[in-house]
Amino acid sequence: MGDLVISTQEGNGDVVLSVAGEIDFGNVAELRTTLARLIKATTGNVTVDLEEVTFLDSTALGVLIQAKRRLLERNDDLVVTNPHPRVARIFEISGLREYLGA
């Protein structure tokens, strides 16, 4: 398990969530909690920048999908940007690249 670092930048109702490290079963709760808080506190879209994420597992994928669904319910969106090549490959294999915008 790697350390997970999450930072946010908010503006005009939209939020950019920058994540660094590895996201796995051991620390995914931090990502889930942060996304839930942001979804409740903001009124716009959420962009998740994964440039500094070197690994994510299926629990992380589930958290991203759940957050996207919650945002779509209120006509907003979640988009993943800048995935590390290894992470981009995980999105490709799982069939989620287009859905998450990765």
Secondary structure, DSSP 8 states (H G I E B T S, - for coil): ---EEEEEEEETTEEEEEEEEEE-TTTHHHHHHHHHHHHHH-SS-EEEEEEEEEEE-HHHHHHHHHHHHHHHHTT--EEEES--HHHHHHHHHHT-HHHHT-
